[in-house]
Amino acid sequence: MEYDFRKIEKFWQQRWKETNAYKVDNPAPGEEKVKPKYYVLDMFPYPSGAGLHVGHPLGYIASDIYARYKRLKGFNVLHPMGYDAFGLPAEQYAIEHGIHPAISTEQNINNFRKQLESIGFSFDWDREMRTSDPMYYKWTQWIFLQLFQSFYNRKTNKAELIKNLIAVFEQEGNVSYQIPNSQFPIPVFSADEWNSFDEASKQNILMEYRLVYCGYGEVNWCEALGTVLANDEVINGVSERGGYPVTKKKLRQWYLRITEYAERLLEGLENIEFSEAMKEMQSNWIGKSTGAEINFRISGSDETLKVYTTRPDTIFGVDFMVVAPEHEILKKIVTEKHAEEVAAYIDYTKTRNERERMAEKIITGCFTGAAALNPFDLREIPVWISEYVLAGYGTGAIMAVPCSDERDFKFAKHFNIPITNIIGDKFNGEEANATKDAELENSNFLTGMLMEDAIRIMLKEIEDLGIGKRKTNYKMRDAAFSRQRYWGEPIPIVWRTARQTTENKLTAGGNGIAYPLDENELPLELPYMEEIKPAINGEGPLSNNKEWLYSPSTGGSWREASTMPGYAGSSWYFLRYMDPHNDKEFCDKRISDYWNQVDVYVGGTEHAVGHLLYSRMWTKVLYDLGYISFDEPYKKLVNQGMIQGSSRFVYRLVMKKQEGVDEDLKERITTPIFFSFKIFDKFKNGEINDEELMILVNENSGDRIFDLIPRNKVFYLDLNPIHVDVNIVDGVELNIKEFKKSKSEYANAVFILEDGKYICGTAVEKMSKSKLNTVTPIDPANPDNQDTIVVKYGADTFRMYEMFLGPVEQSKPWDTKGIEGVHRFLRKLWRLFYDEQKNLSRQGGSKIWTEEKETDAELKVLHKAIKKIEEDTECFSFNTAVSAFMICVNELTELKCSKKEILEPLLILLSPYAPHIAEELWNTLGNTNSILDVPFPKLNETYLVETTKEYPISINGRLRTTMLVASDASDKEIKKMVLENDVVKKWVNDKTIKKFIFIKGKMINVVV
């Protein structure tokens, strides 16, 4: 029987669907301990309109193998799939293609699912969900309300309900519960003051405590996308999506108060199995530091400049202060003489994003005319502004110590500011030295002290003198939690007009008071809008829908027009998978107690900061409020590497003008002419010149395309590399016929070949459509497309080849040529069961498997494979497991083993990797149950014990032969056996044996 993988895979995919083979049931009450659970999860995918290329399923295949393996090991395995369907990418795709995002998202999801199903994943599709479904985002909105109605109690170190805080305010004010924002106009108030505040003032104060809050702040504004972006959505000053410019803008914005969880997020890293690199990325993003907040009085003013420093020991080396251009104090301290210059500089910095401002390529700044007083020796210190200090970090101002900080040093040198040396010979005057080991000089009462000791002393002095306090700081800022876009979860907030008192003119949100919707009003559904465009003043598209914005149900109020960011729905989706059809609550606590944390989470490192931190924070909030019993979402994280594209290039002859020549280039090469790689390589290495290129053209084109043009000063010839579609290249040989069809201009192209073939150049690059190096596993629009991997080689081959490419965590290039080796392996496995040749030549029955008793040699091969594959699968070393399968099948083939007792356990081992062929052959062996539900084979170590050892036999130290010796043979038996060996007898002959040397496990030497 022939291995008809297409027919086999379609059959079993349909059978598994019909029998609900992958449906996972939640335990009934009281049955939670009947079967141990295991939760395997893939990072929430965004269903792109471009569909899957071969790089996308890498992590899914890895997690699927592991989920199937754990099922064989007796676990109740939860392995779900859904879609991160809201957000900026989906909206941009819809706008660019002139289609509503609801329609394009639905189409993309359908295509995505078809592709996933064709690869044979064991997802429980009954639990499928998408963030854009109102029955899902109802609970995202519900969690938003829990955040809005909670605050972080720094005394109990957890989230608590805001109503408890209100009760405290009514009794004792906020003396024990300081407002997190130290810049708030009313930092401390009494119970009487609280009770006298009007509604607007109270709500404005409470907004400063809520875990999700609204306020004005500097945000990353992308004009092209019409929305605010989070810091992790901005790369090198442009938007991650589309690469559009991003600038700073002050807007009303919702924020997630993640900074309150900074310490717990750091501590939690100690209890989860993330890679050290991932932990470091998260730690660096949180950016914890310890030091002091110090107040510097402004000379001739009542104003105080507060700075944060981790090095209070260097305070006598402060030569200037630097304030962020956005700092509020500037309005009060800039002198009239410098006002115009400072205003111009501030305007300049508004055009610069954070990354540009932090870059050290240029040094800019402006003197304010003001001076601060060193609190210890009252020395006047000039106050500057510079873009390299950001308002969002620390206090927005720094004390600059040029001898100890390189950036301060460069600034001082640039503006000719004198530098104080406080570290003696550790400072060479040419560069700063951030040492903590120096003995201090020029440092008043600290002179002569080691810097490490001085830090401790200064912290105490600062507090004793009342000029500052010890402070732990975090680089992480509260996360922007609203987008001025349409395609997202509506924020369940209504705004009502604020009636203000004359004493406290404070309003929440600037134009009203924010109130939460009632939970029974959820979901607040996103209205259908034909035209999606931003409103004026940076408001979201929902502002244009007046009927929805001022709905009668709002009672004369107006709804929030911004929507939630993409990470809202993906911060808690792992919980909804546990109980996806529950319409009473986001997840039954009994069920979340059973499934508990995700045991293995698989995804890319691109989500290292944003998604993982937000998800970890949301989990901690839900834990604090008693909704779940664990405060970390993911026990173990596996970051898959990237499957890179193996690009192919053709080399087109072009004529270029010499640099600096004004004369027009009149000559043109109108016929496309392409040179094979070897010629291009020689040309680039200077082995052939442009005139020789023209000779090759005329010799190979059949007629003279252009006359030889002598080299002159006007032009020169060059070969331009051009990406070519990898799907029309066989290895490196171009299919010229298909290439000519790819563009009309190539129809009459000329190809300069090598050895009769056009050989392409290669490069390993990111797999992307723009580089024409994407390879499609399956075409959802045409599932029978012979050019796709799954149709050409089968899903099982594709799954195993992806794993065979290399370690899951590493990036590696795709090479379609290499997949044929894995396909041959599966055919070789098939031939242990069937004789394909007999079937093809119509010689009768082709079944060759038997029920004969297995031999020790065959059992040894099997159990060696069981041990290796179990160990490798357990630790995600899937590439070496695939190698072990190949070795096992090769050895069984050599032994001519087609015995059922050996083949059955081999198929069980194989089923997580190649489920279709395993299920087919399992059925072939006469089994009526599914291979999905059988136990994983048990290892018998007995068969791994070596019973014999091949020893080198030497005569007088020279190797003469080898012998197999039983492992349990005695020294006497070994000596007798060796001396009776014919080869040994020949070399010993009649000589006297002086010594017989036997070193167990190594060698035997006969001395004569």
N, C-alpha and C positions, 0 to 999 in steps of 0.2 A: 504494500500500500504506500502510495506517495504521501509525503508530508505536505498536505495542502493547507498551509497555515492560514490563508485568507478564509477559507470555509470553516476551519476549526475555530478561529477566533470570533467570527461573527456568531457561530452557533452558541459558544459558551457565554458570550456577552449577553445574548438574548436569554439563555437559560438562567443565568444568574439574576437577570432583571425579573423574569417571570416568577422565580422562586424566592424573591427578596433575600437573596443569599447574604447580602451585606447589611441587612436591617439589624440595628442594635436596640435592644429593649432596655428601658430603665427598670431597675428592680422594683418589685411590688413592696409595699411596706412590710418590714420584717425580713425581707430576703436580701438585704444589702450585703451580707457576709457570705452568701452562698457561693459566689464566684468572684475572685479578685478582679479589680478593674485595671485598665491601662488606657490612658488618654494620649493619643498621637495626633498632633495638629500641625497643619501647614499655615504659614502666614497668609492672611486674608488676601486673595488675589484681586486685582482690578481687571475686569474683563475688557481688554483693549479691542478696538475695532480691527486692529491688524491681526488678531488671533495669535495662536501659539507658534513660536518657532522652536527648534529642537533644544534651545537653551532653557526655555521656561520650565519644562517638566522635570528638570534634574532633581530639585528638592522634593517634588511630589512623588517621584519614583522611589527615592530614598525612604520617605516616610511610609509609602505604601508597602514596601518590602518589610519594614520594621513592624508595621501594624499587622500584616499577615503572619509574620513570624511570632509575634506575641499571642495571636489567636491560636496558633498551633501549640503554643506553650501553656494553653489553658486559661488565658485571660479573657475577660469580657472587654473587648477593645472598642473604644469610641474613636472613629476616624471620619470626621465630617468634612463637608466642603460647602462654601457659600461665596458671596461676592461683595466686595467693597465697592458698591455701585454708585455712591454719591461722590461729589467732590469736583475739583477743578478739572482734572483730565477728561472726565466724561462730558462736562459742560463745554470745554474747548473743542473736543472732538465733534460734538453735535453742532456747534456754531460753524466750525470750519466746513462741515459737510452739509449744512443747510437742513438739519433734521432735528426734531425735538429730542432732548436728552433721554426722555422716558422711552422713546421708540428706539433710539440707537443703543441705549443700554440693554434693552430687552433683546435686540438682535445680537448684540455682542455676547450676552450671556448664553443665548441659545447656541451660538457657534462655539463658544468656549466649552460648553458642556458636551457637545458632540465630539469635540476633539479629545476631551478627557475620557469620555466613555470608550472611545476607540482604542485607548491605550490600556484599558483593563484595570482601572483603579478600583479599589474596594471601598469607595465612599458610601456612607449611608445617605443616599439621596433623599430619603424621607425627612432628613433634618436640614436640607438645603435652605439657605436664607440669603437675603440681600438687604443691604442697609437702606435701600430706597423703598422698601416695602413699608407702608404705614403701620402694619402690625409688628414690624421690627422697630421702626424709629419711634413708635409710641413709647417704648421702654427706654430708648436713648433719651427722649424728652423727660421721661420720669426720673432718670438718673440725674439729668440736669437740674431738675427741681430739688432733688436731695442735696446736690452740691450748693444750690442757691440758698437753701434753707438750713445750711450748716456752716459752722465756723471751726477753726482749728484751735482747740483749747491747749495752750502751751503748758498748762499745769498738769493735765492728764496725758498730754502728748498724743492726742487723737482728735478726730472730728466729732463734734457734738451738735445737737440741734440749736439753731439760732434763738429759738424761743427760750432756751435755758439761759442764754446770755442776756436776753431782754429782762428776764426775771432778776438777774444779778444787778443790772443797771438800775432797775426800779428800787432796789434795796440799798445799793452802795456805790452806784456810779461805776466807772471803769478803772478805778485806781489799781485793781488787781489784774485787769485785762487791757493792757495798753493797745492802742490802735496800731496795727502792723505798719502802717504808713506814717513815718515820723514827721512828714511834711504836712499832715492834715491840719487844717486851721484850728480845730479844737482838740488837742491831743489828750487832755485829761478833763473829766467832768464829774460832778457829784451826782448823787441820786436826785437831789432837788433840781439841779440843772437839767438832767435827763427828763424828768417829769414835766419840765416847763417847755421843752423843745416842741415845736410844731411837728406835724407828720412828715413834712419834707425833710426837716433837719434830722429827725430820728432815722428815717430810711437812708439818708445820705451817710450817716454814721455807720449804720448796719452794713451798708454796701462795702465799707472798708474792712469788714470782717468776713464776709461771705466767701465760700470756697470758689464760687464762680461769681465774678463781679463785673460791673460796668464802670468805665472811667475814661478819661482822656489821656492819651499817651503817644509818644513817638512810635510809629509803626512802619513796617516795610511795605511801602505802597508801590504796586505795579500798575502803572497807567494802562499798559496794553491789555492786561488781564482784568483791569477794573476792580482789583481787590487787594486786601491786606494779606501778606504772607508771613508765616512763622519763620523764625531764624533758620531752622533746618530746611526750609523750602527755598532758601536763597543761597546760591553758590557763586562765588566770585563776583558778587554784585549784580547778578542777573537771576531771573526766576528759574528754578529747576525745571519747570514746565514751560517750554518754548524759548527760554534764553532771552527774556525781555528785560530791559533796564528796571532796576528797583531803586526807589528813592525813599527818604525819610519824610513822613507826613504826620501831623498831629490830628488824630481822629478819635471820635467816640468809639470805644471798642470793648468787647467782652473779653475777660481774661480768666484763666484757670490759675488759682493760687497754689501752684505746684511748689513754690519756694518754701511753704510751710512744711512740706514733706521732704525737704532736701536731706536732712540728717537720716531719716528713716530709709530713704531710697539708697543712701550710701551703705547703711548698716545691712540692709537686705541683700546686698551683693555678696555678703559673706556666707549666705545660706542657700544660694542657688548655684547650679552648675552651668555657668556661662564660661566661655573662654576668657583667659586673662586679658587678651586684647580687647574683648568686648567690655569687660569690667572696667578696663582702663579708659575706654572711650566714654562710658557713662560717668565715671568718676571725674574725668576732665571736663565734661559738659557741666556737671554740678559745680565743680570748681571750688571745693571747700578750702578756706584758708583761715588762719587764726592770727590775730594781731590786736591793734588798738585803733579806736576812733579818737582823734585828737582835734580840739578846737583851737584854731588860730584866729585871734582877734585882728580885724582889719584896722590898720593905723588911721587914727583920726576919724573913726566911725564906731557906731554901736554894733555893726555887723560882725558876724563870726563865720569863718570858713571852716567847715568840718571836713577832715580828710581821714581816709582809712589807710593804714599801713601795716604790713607784716613785719616791718623792720624799725620799730621805735628806737632801737639802739643808734640809728644813724641820724637822729634829729638835729645834731649839731653840724651835720654835713649838708643840710638843706640850703640850697643856693637860690631857688626860685620855687614858686608854686605854679601849678598848671590847672586851669579850670576848663571843663567841657564847654564848648560854645553854646550849648543849650541851657547851661546852669542859670537858675533863677537869680542868683546873687549878682550877676553881671549888671543888671539894670540899676543896682544900688551902689556899685563900687567903681564903675568905669568913670574915669575923669573926663571932663569936658574936652580937654586937649586931645584925648585918644578916642573919643566917642565915634567919630566918623570912620576911622580906620577899623575899629572893632566891629561896627555895624557891617562894613563891607566884608570883613572876614567871616562873620557869621553867615551872611548870604552865600558866600563861597562854599562853606561847609554843608549847606543844605543840599548841594548838588552831589555830595559825596556819600556813598554808602559805607557801612561799617568796615567792610573788608578793605576798601580803598583807604579809609582813614587810618586803619591799623597797619597798613603796609609801610615799610621803612624806606621806600624808594625816594620819597621827597620829604623834606622837613619844612613844615609851615607853622606859623604862629603869629601872635600879635600881643603887644604889651598893653595892659589895661590902664596903666598909670597908677594903679593902687599897690599898696604894700601890706603884707601880713606881718604880724609880730611873732617871733619865735617865743613860745610860752615860757621857756626856761631862761633865756638871756636877753629877751626883748629886742633882739636884732631884727632890723627891717628886712623883709624878704619880698622881692618884686613878684607881682601876680601877673601871669601870662594866661592867654587862652591858646589852645592848640587842638587840632582835630584828633590827635592820637589819644586824648582822654575822652571817654564816652560817658554820657550822662547816666546810662543804665548800669554802669559797673561801679561798685563801691558807693561813694558819695558824689561822684561826678567831679572830684577834685583830687589832686595828688600833691604830696610834698616831693620835690625833685632833688635827688641826691646824685649828682653827676659822676662822682668818683666810684659809685657802687652800682649804677644802673646804666646800661649801654644806651638806651633810648634817651634818657636824660642827658647823658654825656654828649651825644650827637647834637641834641637840641642846644645845649650850652655852647658848644663849639660853633654852631651855625650862627648863633646870635651874640657871640662874644660875651657870654656871661661868665664872670670869674668862678673858678671851681675850687672848693675847699677840700683839701686832702685830709680825711679822717682815718685813713688806713695805712699811712706811712709808706714803706717800700713795697707794699702790695699794690700800690697805684703807680703806674709808670707814666702817666700823663698822656698816653696814646690811646688807651681804651679803658673802659670801666671794669671793675672787678667786683662781682657780687658775693665775694667770700663772706663766711661767717666766722672765720678762724683768725682774723686779724686782731692785733692789740690796738685799741682805739687811741688816736691822737687828735689834738685840737677839738676835744669833746668835753670841755668843762669838767664837771665832777666825774665823768665817765672815762676820762683820759687814763690810759694804762690798763683798763679792763679788757678782757677778752669779749668779743662781740656777743657770743652765746650767753655769757653771764650778764652782760649789759641789757639784753632783751628782757630778762626776768626783772631786773632792777627798775628799768624804765616803765614797765607795765604797772608796777606797784606805785612808782612816783606819780604817774599820770593820774591814777585813781585817787591817791592821797591828796593831790593838789586840786582835784575836782576839775581838771581841764580835759577830761576824756574818760574812756572806759575800755576795758577789754572787750573784744568783739570777734565773733566768728562770722565770717562772710562767705557768701556763695556767689559764684559767677552766674549761675543759672538765674534767669528772670522768669517772672510769671508768663505763662504761654498765652498768646493771642488765641481767643476762642470764638471768633466770629469772622465771617467772610462776607464781603459785599457782593455775593453771587446768588444765583437762583437755585442751582442744583445742589441742595443740601437740606438737612433737617431744619425746619422752622424752629426758632427759639421760642419756647412756651412762656413768653413774657408779654404783658400788655403795659403800656405807659399811660399814666393818668396825670392830668395837670396838677402841678404843685401849688398849694396855697401857702404862701410864705408869711412868716412873722416879720415885723420890722427889725427885730433884734438879730435874728439868725437867718440871713438870706442865703440859705444853702439849698440847692436842688440836686436830686439824683439824676445823673445822665444829662444834666444841663437843660433839659426841656420837659421834664416830667418825672414822675416817680415810677419806678419799675415794680410791678406786682406779678407774682407767679400765677399761671393758670391753675384752676382746680384740676386735680388729677383725673376727675371724671370727664374732663373736657379733652383728654388726650385720646387719640393722637390729634394734634393740630396739623392738619394735612397741608401739604404743599399744593397751592392752586395751579391748575394748568394755565400756562401762558404761551400764546403763540409767538410773541416778540420778546426776546430776552436781551435787554440792554441795560447798562447801569443808569441809575437816576442821577440827578444833579448833586453836586457837593459830595460825591463819593458814596452816596447811599446805594444799597443793593437794588436789583431789578424789582424786588417785591414792592418797593416804594412806588413803582409805577402802577401797581394794581390797587387803585383806591377802594374798589369794592371789597377786596380782601383785607386791606390795611385798616379800613374803618368799618369793619363788619358790625352789623347791629348787635351781634352777640358780645361785642367788646364794651357795650354800655357807654358809648361816647368816648371811649379811649381809643388808642391805636396800637396795633401790634408791632412787635420788633420786626424790622425789615431785613436785618442781617440773618444769615443762616449759619449753622454750625460748621466747623471745619471738617475736613475729611477724616481726621483721626478720632472724631467723636464716636462714630459707629464701630470703629475698629478697636476701641479701647476696652470693650467689654464683650465682644462677640463670642469669645470662648465660653462664656457663661450661658449664653442663649442656646448654643448648640446642645447643652445638657438637657434643656427643657423647651424645645423650640415652638411647641404648639400651645403653651400655657397662656391663656388670655386673662388670667387673674393676677399674675405677678411675673417679673422678669425671669425668675427661676425659683422653683420650689427649693427651700433650704435643705430639705431632706435629700433631694436629688443632687444638689451641689455638694453636700457633705459626702455623698457616695463617689461622685466623679472627682471631686476635689481639684487639686492643681493639675494643669497639663503636665503629663510626665515627660514628654519630649515635644519640643516646639522647633519646627524646621523653617528656616527662611534666610533671606539675604542680609548682609551687614548694612545695607542701605537704610535699614530700619533701626539701626543700633541706638540712635538717640531718641528721635521723636516718638515713634510708636511705642517702643518698649518702655520708656519712662512714663508716658501718659497712661499706658495700660497698667503699669505697676502702681501708679498713683490712684487711679480709679478703683483698683482692687483694694487698696489700703483704706480708702474712704468707705467702700461698701462693707469691709470688715469692721471698721470702727463703728459703723452705724448698726451692726448686728445682722446684716443681711446674708453674709457668708462667713465661713469659719476659717478662712486662711487669708493671709495678707500679701502673698506673692502669687502671681498668676501662673508662672512657668517654672517647673523644677529644673529642667535641663533645656538648654538651647543649642541647636546644631545649625551653624551657618554654612550653607552650601556655597561653594565657589561658583564662578561663572563659566559657562561653556562659551568660549570665544569663537568668533568666526574665523575660518581660514579663508581669507580673501584671495581672489584671483585678479590678475592684471593683464591687460594687453597694452602694447606700446605703440602709440600713434606718432607718425612723423609730423613734425610741425616746423614752421619757419618763423624765427624770432628776430626782432630788430636788435642790433647791437646797442648796448647801454650807452646813453649820451648822444646817440645819433638822431638828428632832427629830420633827416630825409625820409620821405614816405617809403614804406615797403611795398613795392609794386608787384613783386612776384608773389604768387600764392600757390599753395598745394591744395587743389580742389578735390582730388580723389583721395579718400581715406586710405592711408597706407599703414599697415601694422607690421612691426618686426617681432619675431619670436624672441623669447627671453634671453637666450644665449648671446644673440647679437646686441640686444640692449645692454647686457652686462659688459660685453667687450667695449661698447661705445662709452659707457660711463667710466670704465677703467682706462680709457684713452688708447685702447688697442686698435681701434679703427676710428676714422674721422668722418666728418659729414660728407666729404666728397665720395668716400667709399660707400657710405649709405646710399647715395644716389646711384652709384654703379650697381649696387645690389638690387635696387628698385628696377632699373632698366633691364637687368639680366633676368629678373624673376617675374616681371609683369607681363611678358609676352609682347609688349610694345613699349616704346619710350614715352613714359608719362610726362617727363620734362627733360629738356636738354641739360647736360651737365653745366652747372653754373659755377664758375671759378669762385673760390673763397674771396670775399672782399670785406670792406668795413661796414657795409650796410646791414647784412643779415648773417645769421648762422642757423644751422639745423639742430633740432633737438628731438628727443623721444619722450613724449609725455605718458606717464603711467595712467591708465584709465581702469576703474573698477569694471569687472565684467561679472555677470550673473553666474554664481558658482554652480547653478543647476544645469548650465550648458557646458560644463567643463568636466571631463572624465579624468579625475586625478589632477593632472596639470595640462592635459591635452584639450585644446579648445575644439568644440564642435562648430566648425566654421559655418556650416549650413544654417544652424540655429542662430548663430551670432549675426549673420547677414539679415535674418528676419527681425532681429530685436529692434532695429531702427531703420527707417527707410533710407537714410543717408549711407548706411553700410552695405546696401544691396550690391554695389559694384566695387566694394573695397578690395584692395590688393593685400596679400599676406606673404610676407617674406619668411619662409619656413626654415626649420633646421631638421635634417634627416626626414624630410617629407611631412613633418608635423608642425603645428603651431603650438609651442609650449608657452604656457602662461607663467608669469611671476607669481609669487605667493607672499603673504604676510599674515601674521596673527593679529587680529583687531577685535574690537567689540562687535558682537553680532548685531547688525542693524540693517534696515531696509536701504538706507542711504549708501551703504557700502556693498550692496547687492550680494551679501554673504549669508543671508538667512536661508535656512533649510527648513522646510515645512514637514512636520511629522505626519499630519493628515489635513486634507483640504475639506472643511465642513461643507463648502458649496458643491464639491464634487468628490465624494468619499471614495470613488473608484479611480481617482487620478493616479496613474502609474508612476508619476514622477515623485510622489511623496514617499517618505521613508516607511511608514506603516504598511502601505499597500505593496511596496516593492519587497520589503523584507519581513514584515510582520511586527506586531506590537511586542511580542516576547523578545525578538531580536533587538528591537529598539530599546526596551527596558534594560536588558542586560548590557548592551553596548554603552549606554549612558553611564552605567555603573563601572564598566570595564575601563573607561577612559582614564580613570585615576581616582585618588581619594576624594570623597564627597566635598570636603572643606576647601579643596584647592581649585583654582581656575585651570582650565585646559582647553586646547583648541579642538574643534569638531573636524573630523575627517571622514567623509562618507565612505571613502575607500576601505577604511578599517572595519566597517560594520560587517563586511562580507565574512570576516573570520569568525565572528560570533554566530552568524547565520549558518556557517558550515558546522560549527559545534552542535547546534540544535539538530541539524540533519544527521549528524553522527550519532547523537543520542537516539534519534528516531530509528536508526538502523540497528540498535540493540533490541528493538521490538519487532521491526519489519524489514523484510528484504525488498527494497524499492526496485531493484533490478528485475526480480522475478515478476513483480506486479506489472512493470512497464513492458516486459517482453511476453506477457500473457502465459507464464509458465505454471500458473496455478496459484495456490495459496501463498501468501507472502508473510504470514505470521511466523516469527522464529523464537519468541519467548517461550520458556518452558517452566515446569514446576519441579525441576530436578533439585536435589539437595545441593546447597552451596558448599564451596570448599573454603578452607582456612585462608587461602590466598585472596579469594574474592571478598571474604568477610573483613580481611585486613584493609583492603582498598576502601570498602564501604565505611568502616568505622573511622578510618583516617579522615575521610571526607566529612563525616558527622562532626568530629571534633573540630576540625578546621573551620567549617562553615558556621557552626554554632558560635564559636568564639568570634569570628569575623563579623557575623551579623549582629551580635550583641554590642559590638563596639563600633558599628557603622563602617567597618572596613569592607565595603561591598566589592571594591575592585579586586581585592585578593580572594574574596569568596568566589567570584566568577572564575578566577584562575583555578581555584581548587576544583570547581565543577569540571572544567576542561581536563584537568589532570586525571580526575576520577574516571571520566568517560573514556579517555585514552587508555587508561590502564585496564578498564573492563573490556574494552575492544580487543586489546592485546591478549587478554585471558579468554577471549571469545565467550564472555559471560552474558547470557541473556536470560538469567534465572529470575523468576518472579520475586523470590525472597530477598534478592539484592536490589532489583529494580524498583520495587514498591517504596522502600524507605528513601531511595535516591530521589524519586518523584516528589515525595513529601518535602525533602530538603529544598528541592528546586521550585516548589510551588509559589513561594513569596516572590521569586525573581521572574519566573516565566509561568504565570498561572494557567494560561490557555493550554499549552502543550502538556503541562503536568496533569491538568484535569482530564484532557483527552486520553492520555496514555493510562492514567489511573482507571478510567472507565474501560479502556481496552483490556486491562488485566482482569476484568470481570467484577470490579467493585461497583456496587449500586449506590453507595453513599458518596458524598462529595469529599474531595481531597481537602476542602477548606476546613473541615471539622475533625480531621484525624489528629491524634497526638503527634508531637514532634518526636522523631526517632530517638531512642535512648542509646547513649554511648556505652559500649562494653570495652573497657580499657584492656581487657584480656587480649583482644586482637591487636592491640598496639604494642604489646611486649614483643621484642625481637627474640625469636627462638634460636636463631643461628646468627653467627657473625663471620664475615669473610676476613680472614687474617692473611697478611703478607708473610710468606715463608722465606727467610733468608738463610744462606749458607755462608758462614764467615762474613756476615754483614752485607752480602750481595743478594738482592731479590732474585729468587729463582722460580717461584710459583705462588699461587694463592690457594687457600682451602676454606671451605665452609665448616665451621666448628659449632657444635651445639652449645648454647649458652650455659647449660647446666652440667656440661662435661667436666670431670675431675682433671686435675693436672696430669695424673697417671694415664688416664684415657687419652688425653690430648697428645701426650708424648708418644704413646704407642701408635696412634693414628697418623701422626706426622712422619714418624720413622718408617712406616709401612707404605707411605706414598711413593709412587714409582719415580717421580721427578726427584724427590729427596734422595731416594736410594741411589739414583744415577750419580748425583753430586757427592754423596757421602762415600759411595763405593765401599772399599774395605778400610777406609780411614778410621782412626780412633775418634770417638765423640768425646771431646773434652768437657763441653758444657751445653746444656739445653736451656735456653732462656725463653721464658713465656711471660709476657706482660699483658695481663688481662685487658681485653678490649682494644689492644693496640697492635702487637706484633709478636712473632715467634722467630727466634734466631738459633740456628744449630752451629756450634763452634766445633770444627774438626781439626 
